[in-house]
Amino acid sequence: MLTRLLPDQIADFWEIIKYGIEQSLPPIAGEHPDKMNRMLASLLSSKAQCWASYTKERAVNRFEGIILTKMLYDDVSDTKSLLLYCLYGYNSITEGSWPVALESILKYANSKGCTQVVAYSNIPRVIKIAEGLGGDTKYTFISFNVDELMRR
């Protein structure tokens, strides 16, 4: 089951969430000494959203994974997308969780007027699962590190 966490839940589970974020930060996050505090502030103010996938074991909810999402607005095309900012599984995520999670994310994106859900990954299993769920994986993410290239 995938559930969007409320700010007080994010605060309560921050150490678990923080670990997942640290393990799955996208390449656009860059380096900043205050990065994780900024992540927390974005989540608590709902600039970004935190979703938890969990299973119930002996009447106790156990985190299976987290997804951070962020609304993206492209003013050139006047379209809104939901970005899957990062995705992390604490253990192996059950195969049945993926379609259920995608359905929840798609419903949320639709309710916010998004035309698409977008993501990037370099994990072959995630890419294969995305393809199996109908995702378009034909584009390649390209980035240039400005500081590194300017030092050449």
ROSE-4610 file (N, C-alpha, C; in Angstrom, 1 decimal, always signed):
// ROSE-4610
residu = [M/M/M/L/L/L/T/T/T/R/R/R/L/L/L/L/L/L/P/P/P/D/D/D/Q/Q/Q/I/I/I/A/A/A/D/D/D/F/F/F/W/W/W/E/E/E/I/I/I/I/I/I/K/K/K/Y/Y/Y/G/G/G/I/I/I/E/E/E/Q/Q/Q/S/S/S/L/L/L/P/P/P/P/P/P/I/I/I/A/A/A/G/G/G/E/E/E/H/H/H/P/P/P/D/D/D/K/K/K/M/M/M/N/N/N/R/R/R/M/M/M/L/L/L/A/A/A/S/S/S/L/L/L/L/L/L/S/S/S/S/S/S/K/K/K/A/A/A/Q/Q/Q/C/C/C/W/W/W/A/A/A/S/S/S/Y/Y/Y/T/T/T/K/K/K/E/E/E/R/R/R/A/A/A/V/V/V/N/N/N/R/R/R/F/F/F/E/E/E/G/G/G/I/I/I/I/I/I/L/L/L/T/T/T/K/K/K/M/M/M/L/L/L/Y/Y/Y/D/D/D/D/D/D/V/V/V/S/S/S/D/D/D/T/T/T/K/K/K/S/S/S/L/L/L/L/L/L/L/L/L/Y/Y/Y/C/C/C/L/L/L/Y/Y/Y/G/G/G/Y/Y/Y/N/N/N/S/S/S/I/I/I/T/T/T/E/E/E/G/G/G/S/S/S/W/W/W/P/P/P/V/V/V/A/A/A/L/L/L/E/E/E/S/S/S/I/I/I/L/L/L/K/K/K/Y/Y/Y/A/A/A/N/N/N/S/S/S/K/K/K/G/G/G/C/C/C/T/T/T/Q/Q/Q/V/V/V/V/V/V/A/A/A/Y/Y/Y/S/S/S/N/N/N/I/I/I/P/P/P/R/R/R/V/V/V/I/I/I/K/K/K/I/I/I/A/A/A/E/E/E/G/G/G/L/L/L/G/G/G/G/G/G/D/D/D/T/T/T/K/K/K/Y/Y/Y/T/T/T/F/F/F/I/I/I/S/S/S/F/F/F/N/N/N/V/V/V/D/D/D/E/E/E/L/L/L/M/M/M/R/R/R/R/R/R]
num = [1/1/1/2/2/2/3/3/3/4/4/4/5/5/5/6/6/6/7/7/7/8/8/8/9/9/9/10/10/10/11/11/11/12/12/12/13/13/13/14/14/14/15/15/15/16/16/16/17/17/17/18/18/18/19/19/19/20/20/20/21/21/21/22/22/22/23/23/23/24/24/24/25/25/25/26/26/26/27/27/27/28/28/28/29/29/29/30/30/30/31/31/31/32/32/32/33/33/33/34/34/34/35/35/35/36/36/36/37/37/37/38/38/38/39/39/39/40/40/40/41/41/41/42/42/42/43/43/43/44/44/44/45/45/45/46/46/46/47/47/47/48/48/48/49/49/49/50/50/50/51/51/51/52/52/52/53/53/53/54/54/54/55/55/55/56/56/56/57/57/57/58/58/58/59/59/59/60/60/60/61/61/61/62/62/62/63/63/63/64/64/64/65/65/65/66/66/66/67/67/67/68/68/68/69/69/69/70/70/70/71/71/71/72/72/72/73/73/73/74/74/74/75/75/75/76/76/76/77/77/77/78/78/78/79/79/79/80/80/80/81/81/81/82/82/82/83/83/83/84/84/84/85/85/85/86/86/86/87/87/87/88/88/88/89/89/89/90/90/90/91/91/91/92/92/92/93/93/93/94/94/94/95/95/95/96/96/96/97/97/97/98/98/98/99/99/99/100/100/100/101/101/101/102/102/102/103/103/103/104/104/104/105/105/105/106/106/106/107/107/107/108/108/108/109/109/109/110/110/110/111/111/111/112/112/112/113/113/113/114/114/114/115/115/115/116/116/116/117/117/117/118/118/118/119/119/119/120/120/120/121/121/121/122/122/122/123/123/123/124/124/124/125/125/125/126/126/126/127/127/127/128/128/128/129/129/129/130/130/130/131/131/131/132/132/132/133/133/133/134/134/134/135/135/135/136/136/136/137/137/137/138/138/138/139/139/139/140/140/140/141/141/141/142/142/142/143/143/143/144/144/144/145/145/145/146/146/146/147/147/147/148/148/148/149/149/149/150/150/150/151/151/151/152/152/152]
x = [+0.8/+0.0/+0.9/+0.5/+1.2/+0.4/+0.9/+0.2/+1.1/+0.4/+1.1/+1.2/+2.4/+2.6/+2.3/+1.7/+1.4/+2.7/+2.8/+4.0/+4.3/+3.4/+3.7/+4.2/+3.7/+4.3/+5.7/+5.9/+7.3/+8.3/+7.8/+8.7/+8.9/+7.8/+8.0/+8.9/+8.9/+9.7/+10.9/+11.3/+12.4/+13.6/+14.1/+15.4/+15.3/+14.2/+14.0/+13.9/+13.1/+12.9/+14.3/+14.9/+16.2/+17.2/+17.3/+18.2/+17.8/+16.6/+16.1/+16.4/+16.3/+16.6/+18.1/+18.9/+20.3/+20.8/+20.2/+20.6/+20.1/+19.2/+18.6/+18.5/+19.2/+19.2/+19.5/+18.7/+19.0/+20.2/+20.7/+21.9/+21.7/+20.4/+20.1/+20.2/+20.3/+20.3/+21.6/+22.7/+24.0/+24.5/+25.5/+26.1/+25.9/+25.4/+25.2/+25.2/+25.9/+26.1/+24.7/+23.7/+22.5/+21.4/+21.8/+20.9/+19.7/+20.0/+19.0/+18.0/+18.5/+17.6/+16.6/+17.2/+16.3/+15.3/+15.7/+14.8/+13.6/+14.0/+13.0/+12.0/+12.6/+11.7/+10.8/+11.3/+10.4/+9.3/+9.6/+8.5/+7.5/+8.0/+7.1/+6.2/+6.7/+5.9/+5.1/+5.2/+4.5/+5.0/+6.2/+6.8/+7.1/+7.4/+7.6/+6.8/+6.5/+5.6/+6.4/+6.1/+6.7/+5.6/+5.8/+4.9/+5.6/+4.9/+5.5/+4.7/+5.5/+4.9/+5.2/+4.2/+4.5/+3.7/+4.1/+3.4/+3.1/+2.0/+1.6/+2.2/+2.9/+3.5/+3.1/+2.3/+1.9/+1.3/+0.4/-0.3/+0.6/+1.8/+2.8/+3.1/+3.0/+3.3/+4.8/+5.3/+6.8/+7.0/+7.9/+8.3/+8.9/+8.3/+8.9/+9.7/+9.2/+10.0/+9.4/+10.1/+9.5/+9.7/+8.8/+8.9/+8.7/+9.6/+9.5/+9.0/+8.0/+7.5/+7.6/+7.6/+7.6/+6.9/+6.1/+5.4/+6.4/+6.3/+7.1/+6.2/+6.5/+5.7/+6.6/+6.3/+7.0/+6.2/+6.7/+6.0/+6.1/+7.1/+7.2/+6.1/+5.7/+4.6/+3.3/+3.4/+2.3/+1.7/+2.6/+2.2/+2.8/+2.1/+2.5/+2.7/+3.8/+4.2/+4.5/+4.3/+4.7/+6.0/+7.1/+8.4/+8.5/+8.9/+9.3/+10.8/+10.9/+12.2/+13.2/+12.8/+13.6/+12.7/+13.3/+12.6/+13.6/+13.2/+14.1/+13.3/+13.9/+13.3/+14.2/+13.7/+14.5/+14.9/+14.0/+14.3/+13.8/+13.7/+13.2/+11.7/+11.3/+9.9/+9.2/+8.0/+7.3/+6.7/+6.7/+6.3/+4.9/+4.0/+2.6/+2.5/+3.6/+3.6/+3.7/+4.5/+4.7/+3.5/+2.6/+1.4/+0.5/+0.4/-0.5/+0.1/+1.4/+2.0/+1.8/+2.0/+1.8/+0.4/-0.6/-2.0/-2.2/-1.7/-1.8/-1.2/+0.0/+0.7/+0.0/-0.5/-1.2/-2.5/-3.2/-4.4/-4.1/-3.0/-2.6/-2.2/-1.4/-1.0/-2.2/-3.2/-4.4/-5.2/-5.2/-6.0/-5.3/-4.0/-3.3/-3.2/-3.8/-3.8/-2.5/-1.8/-0.5/-0.9/-0.1/-0.3/+0.6/+1.6/+2.5/+3.2/+3.6/+4.5/+5.9/+6.9/+8.3/+9.2/+10.3/+11.3/+12.6/+13.7/+14.9/+15.5/+16.2/+16.8/+18.0/+19.0/+20.1/+20.1/+19.0/+18.9/+18.1/+18.8/+18.2/+16.9/+16.8/+15.5/+14.4/+14.6/+13.6/+13.2/+14.1/+13.8/+13.0/+13.3/+12.6/+11.2/+11.0/+9.7/+8.9/+9.5/+8.8/+8.3/+9.2/+8.8/+7.6/+7.6/+6.5/+5.2/+5.3/+4.1/+3.6/+4.3/+3.9/+4.7/+5.7/+6.5/+7.4/+7.6/+8.5/+9.9/+10.8/+12.2/+13.2/+12.8/+13.7/+14.6/+14.4/+15.3/+16.4/+17.5/+18.6/+18.8/+19.0/+19.3/+20.8/+21.0/+22.3/+22.5/+23.7/+24.0/+25.5/+25.8/+27.2/+27.5/+28.5/+28.9/+29.7/+29.1/+29.6/+31.0/+31.0/+32.3/+33.4/+33.1/+34.2/+34.7/+33.7/+34.1/+34.8/+34.5/+35.1/+36.5/+36.9/+38.2/+39.2/+38.7/+39.6/+40.4]
y = [-1.2/+0.0/+1.2/+2.2/+3.5/+4.6/+5.4/+6.4/+7.7/+8.8/+10.1/+10.5/+10.7/+11.1/+12.5/+12.8/+14.2/+14.7/+16.1/+16.7/+16.1/+15.8/+15.3/+13.9/+13.1/+11.7/+11.8/+12.8/+12.9/+13.2/+14.1/+14.5/+13.3/+12.5/+11.3/+10.2/+10.1/+9.0/+9.6/+10.8/+11.5/+10.7/+10.0/+9.3/+8.2/+7.5/+6.4/+7.0/+8.1/+8.7/+9.3/+10.0/+10.6/+9.6/+8.5/+7.4/+7.0/+6.8/+6.5/+7.6/+8.8/+9.9/+10.0/+9.8/+9.9/+8.8/+7.7/+6.5/+6.7/+7.6/+7.6/+9.0/+9.9/+11.3/+11.3/+12.1/+12.1/+13.0/+12.9/+13.7/+15.2/+15.6/+17.1/+17.7/+16.9/+17.4/+18.2/+17.8/+18.5/+18.4/+19.1/+19.1/+20.4/+20.3/+21.5/+21.0/+21.7/+21.2/+21.1/+21.9/+21.9/+21.2/+20.3/+19.6/+18.9/+18.1/+17.3/+18.2/+19.3/+20.2/+20.9/+21.1/+21.7/+20.7/+19.4/+18.4/+18.3/+18.3/+18.2/+19.4/+20.6/+21.8/+21.7/+21.2/+21.1/+20.1/+19.0/+18.0/+18.6/+19.2/+19.8/+20.9/+21.6/+22.7/+22.2/+21.0/+20.4/+20.8/+21.4/+21.7/+20.4/+19.4/+18.1/+17.2/+16.0/+15.1/+13.8/+13.2/+11.9/+10.8/+9.8/+8.6/+7.4/+6.7/+5.5/+4.2/+3.3/+2.0/+1.1/+0.4/-0.3/-1.6/-2.5/-3.8/-3.9/-4.7/-4.9/-6.3/-6.2/-7.5/-7.5/-8.5/-8.6/-7.3/-6.7/-5.5/-4.2/-4.4/-3.3/-2.9/-1.6/-1.1/-1.1/-1.7/-1.7/-1.1/-0.1/+0.6/-0.3/-0.3/-1.1/-0.2/+1.0/+1.9/+3.3/+4.3/+5.7/+6.2/+7.2/+7.9/+9.4/+10.2/+11.7/+12.2/+13.0/+13.6/+15.1/+15.7/+17.2/+17.6/+18.6/+19.2/+20.0/+19.8/+20.5/+21.3/+22.5/+23.3/+23.8/+23.4/+23.9/+25.0/+26.2/+27.4/+27.6/+26.9/+27.0/+26.3/+25.1/+24.3/+24.5/+25.1/+25.3/+24.0/+23.1/+21.8/+21.5/+20.7/+20.3/+18.8/+18.4/+17.0/+16.8/+15.5/+15.1/+14.3/+14.8/+14.2/+13.2/+12.0/+11.1/+11.4/+12.3/+12.8/+11.8/+10.9/+9.8/+8.7/+7.5/+6.2/+5.3/+4.8/+3.9/+2.8/+1.6/+0.4/+0.0/-0.2/-0.5/-2.0/-2.8/-4.2/-4.4/-5.7/-6.0/-5.6/-4.8/-4.4/-5.5/-5.9/-6.9/-6.5/-7.5/-7.2/-6.6/-7.0/-6.5/-5.0/-4.5/-3.2/-2.1/-2.5/-1.5/-1.0/-1.9/-1.4/-0.6/-1.0/-0.4/+1.0/+1.1/+2.4/+3.4/+2.8/+3.6/+4.2/+3.3/+3.7/+4.9/+4.8/+5.9/+7.2/+7.1/+8.2/+8.9/+8.0/+8.5/+9.2/+8.7/+9.4/+10.7/+10.8/+12.0/+13.0/+12.6/+13.5/+14.0/+13.1/+13.6/+14.6/+14.4/+15.3/+16.7/+16.8/+18.0/+18.6/+18.0/+18.6/+18.3/+17.3/+16.9/+16.1/+16.3/+15.6/+14.3/+14.3/+13.1/+12.9/+11.7/+11.4/+11.1/+11.8/+11.6/+11.2/+10.5/+10.1/+9.8/+9.6/+9.1/+8.1/+7.2/+6.1/+5.5/+5.0/+4.3/+2.8/+2.4/+1.1/+0.2/-0.8/-1.6/-2.2/-2.7/-3.3/-2.3/-1.1/-0.1/+0.3/+0.4/+0.7/-0.4/-1.6/-2.7/-2.8/-2.5/-2.5/-1.3/-0.2/+1.0/+0.6/+0.0/-0.5/-1.4/-2.4/-3.3/-2.7/-1.5/-0.8/+0.2/+0.2/+1.1/+2.4/+2.5/+3.7/+3.8/+5.1/+5.3/+5.6/+4.7/+4.7/+5.0/+5.6/+5.8/+7.0/+7.9/+9.0/+8.8/+9.5/+9.4/+10.7/+10.6/+11.8/+12.2/+13.5/+14.0/+15.1/+15.1/+16.3/+16.6/+17.9/+18.4/+19.0/+18.6/+19.2/+20.5/+21.7/+22.9/+23.2/+23.0/+23.2/+22.4/+21.1/+20.2/+20.6/+20.9/+21.2/+22.5/+23.5/+24.8/+24.8/+23.7/+23.6/+23.0/+22.5/+21.9/+23.0]
z = [+0.0/+0.0/+0.0/-0.8/-0.8/-0.3/+0.7/+1.3/+1.4/+1.1/+1.2/+2.7/+3.1/+4.5/+4.8/+5.9/+6.3/+7.0/+7.1/+7.7/+9.1/+10.0/+11.3/+11.2/+10.2/+10.0/+9.5/+8.6/+8.1/+9.2/+10.1/+11.3/+12.2/+12.4/+13.2/+12.7/+11.4/+10.7/+10.0/+10.3/+9.6/+9.4/+10.5/+10.4/+9.4/+9.3/+8.3/+6.9/+6.8/+5.5/+5.0/+5.9/+5.6/+5.0/+5.6/+5.2/+3.7/+3.4/+2.1/+1.1/+1.5/+0.6/+0.3/+1.3/+1.2/+0.2/+0.3/-0.6/-2.0/-2.3/-3.6/-4.2/-3.7/-4.3/-5.7/-6.5/-8.0/-8.2/-9.5/-9.8/-9.8/-9.9/-9.9/-8.5/-7.4/-6.1/-5.8/-6.4/-6.2/-4.8/-4.5/-3.1/-2.4/-1.2/-0.4/+1.1/+1.9/+3.3/+4.1/+3.6/+4.3/+3.5/+2.6/+1.7/+2.4/+3.4/+4.0/+4.8/+5.4/+6.1/+5.1/+3.9/+2.8/+2.3/+2.3/+1.9/+2.9/+4.2/+5.2/+5.1/+5.0/+4.9/+3.7/+2.6/+1.4/+1.6/+2.3/+2.6/+3.7/+4.7/+5.7/+5.2/+4.2/+3.6/+2.4/+2.1/+0.9/-0.4/-0.5/-1.8/-2.5/-1.7/-2.2/-1.3/-1.8/-1.1/-0.9/+0.3/+0.6/+0.7/+0.0/-0.1/+0.6/+1.4/+2.0/+1.5/+1.1/+0.8/+2.0/+2.5/+3.7/+3.6/+4.5/+4.6/+6.1/+6.4/+7.8/+8.2/+9.3/+9.9/+11.4/+11.7/+13.1/+13.7/+12.9/+13.3/+13.4/+12.8/+12.8/+11.4/+11.1/+9.7/+9.6/+8.5/+8.2/+6.9/+6.9/+5.6/+4.6/+3.4/+2.3/+1.4/+1.2/+0.4/+0.5/-0.1/-0.1/-1.5/-1.8/-3.1/-2.7/-3.2/-3.1/-4.4/-4.4/-5.6/-5.5/-6.7/-6.8/-8.1/-8.0/-9.1/-10.0/-11.3/-12.2/-13.2/-13.3/-14.3/-15.4/-16.6/-17.8/-18.4/-18.2/-18.7/-20.2/-20.8/-22.3/-22.9/-22.5/-23.1/-22.3/-21.1/-20.2/-19.8/-19.3/-18.9/-17.5/-16.7/-15.4/-15.4/-14.7/-14.6/-13.1/-12.7/-11.4/-11.5/-10.9/-10.9/-9.8/-10.1/-9.1/-8.7/-7.7/-7.4/-6.9/-6.0/-5.6/-5.2/-5.3/-5.0/-4.2/-3.1/-2.4/-1.7/-1.9/-1.2/-0.1/+1.1/+2.3/+2.2/+1.6/+1.3/-0.1/-0.5/-1.8/-1.8/-2.8/-2.9/-3.7/-3.1/-3.7/-5.1/-6.0/-7.4/-7.4/-6.6/-6.6/-6.1/-5.4/-4.9/-6.0/-7.1/-8.1/-8.8/-9.3/-10.0/-9.1/-7.8/-6.8/-6.6/-6.4/-6.2/-7.4/-8.6/-9.8/-9.9/-9.6/-9.6/-8.7/-7.5/-6.5/-7.0/-7.5/-8.0/-9.2/-10.1/-11.3/-10.9/-9.9/-9.4/-8.8/-8.0/-7.4/-8.5/-9.5/-10.6/-11.3/-11.6/-12.3/-11.5/-10.2/-9.3/-9.3/-9.6/-9.6/-10.9/-12.0/-13.3/-14.1/-13.7/-14.4/-15.6/-16.7/-17.9/-18.0/-17.1/-17.1/-15.8/-15.5/-14.4/-15.0/-14.5/-15.1/-14.0/-14.4/-13.5/-14.3/-13.5/-14.1/-13.2/-13.8/-13.0/-13.7/-13.0/-13.7/-13.1/-12.5/-12.0/-13.0/-13.6/-14.6/-14.2/-13.0/-12.5/-12.5/-12.0/-12.0/-13.4/-14.3/-15.7/-16.3/-16.1/-16.6/-16.1/-14.8/-14.2/-14.8/-15.0/-15.6/-17.0/-17.8/-19.1/-19.0/-18.1/-17.9/-17.5/-16.9/-16.5/-17.5/-18.7/-19.8/-19.8/-19.1/-19.1/-20.4/-20.8/-21.9/-21.4/-21.8/-21.3/-22.4/-23.5/-24.6/-24.5/-23.5/-23.4/-22.4/-22.6/-21.7/-20.9/-19.6/-18.8/-19.1/-19.4/-19.7/-18.7/-18.1/-17.2/-17.3/-17.1/-17.1/-15.8/-15.1/-13.9/-14.2/-13.9/-14.3/-13.6/-12.3/-11.5/-12.1/-12.3/-12.7/-14.2/-15.0/-16.4/-16.5/-15.7/-15.7/-15.2/-14.4/-13.9/-14.9/-16.0/-17.0/-17.7]
